[in-house]
Amino acid sequence: MTAAPPLLIRRATLPDGRCDIDLLALDGHLAAVGPALPAPPGAQEIDAQGWLVSPPFVDAHFHLDAALSFGLPRVNASGTLLEGIRLWGELKPLLTEEAIAERALTYCDWAVARGLRAIRSHVDVCDERLLAVRALLEVKRRVAPYLELQLVAFPQDGLLRTPLALTQLRRALDLGVDVVGGIPHHERTYAQGGESVRLLCELAAERGLPLDLHCDETDDPQSRHVETLAFHAQRLGLQGRATGSHLTSMHSMDNDYAARLIALMADSGVQVVANPLINITLQGRRDSYPRRRGMTRVPELLAAGVNVAFGHDCVLDPWYALGSADMLEVASMGLHVAQMTSQAAQRQCYDAVTVNAARLLGLPGYGLEPGCRADLVLLQARSPEEAIRLRAQRLLVVRGGTVISRMAPATAELCLPGRGGDRPFGVDFTRQPPAEPGGGPR
Ligand code: FE2
């Protein structure tokens, strides 16, 4: 295979606000980032026209085995988590390895076009045939040149309430699945949930693997398995590689207990994934009014120094009838649900689908500094906040210094009879810089 020619992107805006910056990609890595870089011989030059160059999006929590299966074999009528789990159980005997792989590959195409570099996907191991595991391991191998999949061995029906689930989970790890998963709130009792957390933490420690548990995905404030997770993560030295996903019960906890818990989580190095689109949809279903939002305490966790990422979780599956691999939609929902509306908080929501998620997955060479991998996205926006507001078009997706996806800009042309000649006819929805100090659009 011949090496890709150098790629020189000119006149970009970076997430830190620097403008008119050039980025030079050589041999798959960023060789230089700065103003007015000299072009090496044979370089392909692209004018970014001031649009935002961002490190790629990362989805910290997804279910590729169920993605795009909406309507099979029927639709989730109640819209609840538990009916979704039952529905997935009805679908499992009907699945084929080929169908799972085909849907997953389609979703991976969506993800690449949306500028994702990596997805952590849970994969159900409760099927004795391990069909989904085999299908997704093959998909992981096929997409590896352009998309990094991290697979989590996930006992969807419960580790202790399902016969052979622990054996199945070990088999999945033996086959090459990367991360230990679990679902303590779905065990029969609180005690069994806690026991499953202990077993899974010890398994992760024994195998030297990361751990990522669906944890306390309920509105029950007594569901406190994350406390057990933090305890065992600290006891077993899993700091930085243990993750609690969802943690929605924290929304409903007593504030004093939550404050103590968050301090424990920060101390133990547990990381967190919130899934705003799914949490706002599935939680609070037994409430009348007021109806709880159900997302975990994102601003408070961040303030305590806990690494928080956002995940998409579901797209067109038994739990969620929407979605299109758009991590900016995820960031937007997280921003709204947590009321993270200040400029600084909006930036934190952007980080939750980029740098924080990359850190949680342990992605090497992530970022826009010289020496990082030349993986980036050119967005039709001038800042991360504007990218969230517009769910900006991914004009270019670059992987290892090669353009792997292009998207047309979002524009409109007005056709207004009698419109005055002093007004433009083109519309692009971006915020124009203020015309004078203190002026400009509000
Ligand atoms: Fe999930």
Residues whose N, C-alpha, C, O or C-beta is under 5 A from the ligand:
A	BS01	FE2	D313
